[in-house]
Amino acid sequence: MTQTQQIDDATDAEHYIARLGEFPRKIDQVIEGLKLRESKGIVPPKFAVEKVSDQIKGFLAPGPKGNTLTVSFKEKLDKIPVGQDGRGDARGAPGSRGARRGGKRGPGIQHAGRLSRNAAPEGDAQ
């Protein structure tokens, strides 16, 4: 997601957050598939499991604020030009969160954090 998901406005930011909310469901699907294959005697080699385990540990190590998904999201938000929040509002308008941060984020983007896992679109997470 860090390289493929573009964020050009508030709507894109909301979609990004919705996709993040799908991670638990996608992980559950992967685990379910692994258990099904295991029940049929199909298991990955030990070296592959160890490599994936190391990758997961590395992904989680920085914590939420330093995670690559969080850092990438913030960098993408910071690149959105003033006035491009996707809602017709001027970014950094007086009284908006964007104005309090020097206009770096539009007023519409403040709502993106309110999405929950349950607000994500139906279907498999990608």
C-alpha positions in Angstrom: 0.0 0.0 0.0 2.9 2.4 0.6 3.8 2.4 -3.0 0.6 1.7 -4.8 -2.1 3.6 -3.0 -2.2 7.2 -4.2 -3.6 9.8 -1.9 -4.5 13.0 -3.7 -7.4 14.2 -1.6 -9.6 13.5 1.5 -11.6 10.8 -0.3 -8.4 9.0 -1.1 -7.3 9.3 2.5 -10.5 7.8 3.7 -10.2 4.9 1.3 -6.6 4.3 2.5 -7.9 4.2 6.1 -10.7 1.8 5.1 -8.1 -0.5 3.5 -6.1 -0.4 6.7 -9.2 -1.4 8.6 -9.4 -4.5 6.4 -6.0 -5.9 7.6 -7.4 -7.9 10.5 -10.0 -9.6 8.2 -7.3 -10.3 5.5 -5.0 -11.8 8.1 -7.8 -14.0 9.4 -8.4 -15.2 5.8 -4.7 -16.0 5.4 -4.7 -17.9 8.7 -7.8 -19.8 7.7 -6.2 -20.8 4.4 -3.0 -21.9 6.1 -5.1 -24.1 8.5 -7.0 -25.6 5.7 -3.8 -26.5 3.8 -2.2 -27.8 7.0 -5.2 -30.1 7.5 -4.5 -31.6 4.0 -0.8 -32.0 4.9 0.4 -29.0 2.8 2.7 -26.9 5.0 5.3 -24.4 4.0 9.0 -25.2 4.6 10.4 -24.1 8.0 12.8 -21.6 6.4 9.8 -19.8 4.7 7.9 -19.6 8.0 11.0 -18.3 9.8 11.5 -15.6 7.1 7.9 -14.5 7.2 8.1 -14.4 11.0 11.1 -12.1 10.9 9.4 -9.9 8.3 6.3 -9.5 10.5 8.5 -8.7 13.6 10.3 -6.1 11.6 7.0 -4.6 10.3 5.7 -4.3 13.9 8.9 -3.2 15.6 8.7 0.5 15.1 5.2 0.7 16.7 2.2 2.5 15.3 3.8 5.9 14.9 6.9 4.6 13.2 5.2 1.9 11.1 5.8 2.2 7.4 2.1 2.5 6.7 1.7 5.3 9.1 4.8 7.2 8.0 3.9 6.8 4.3 0.3 8.0 5.0 1.5 11.1 6.7 4.0 11.8 3.9 1.3 11.4 1.3 -1.1 13.8 3.2 1.7 16.4 3.5 2.1 16.4 -0.3 -1.6 17.3 -1.0 -1.6 20.9 -2.3 -3.6 23.5 -0.4 -7.1 23.6 -1.7 -7.1 20.0 -2.9 -9.0 18.2 -0.1 -11.6 16.7 -2.5 -14.6 18.3 -0.9 -14.6 21.7 -2.4 -13.3 23.3 0.8 -10.2 25.5 0.9 -7.6 23.6 2.8 -6.3 25.5 5.7 -9.5 27.6 6.0 -9.8 29.6 9.3 -10.9 27.3 12.1 -10.0 24.1 10.3 -7.5 21.6 11.6 -5.5 22.3 8.5 -5.2 26.0 9.5 -4.1 25.1 13.0 -1.3 23.0 11.4 -0.3 25.7 9.0 -2.6 24.5 6.2 -0.8 21.2 5.7 -4.0 19.1 5.9 -7.4 20.0 4.6 -10.5 20.2 6.8 -12.0 17.1 5.1 -9.0 15.0 6.0 -9.7 15.4 9.7 -12.8 13.1 9.2 -10.8 10.3 7.7 -9.7 9.0 11.2 -13.3 8.4 12.1 -13.7 5.4 9.8 -13.8 2.1 11.6 -13.3 -1.5 10.4 -17.1 -1.8 10.1 -17.2 1.2 7.7 -14.9 -0.5 5.2 -16.4 -1.7 1.9 -17.6 -5.3 1.6 -15.5 -7.9 -0.1 -12.1 -9.3 0.3 -9.4 -7.0 1.6 -6.6 -6.4 -0.9 
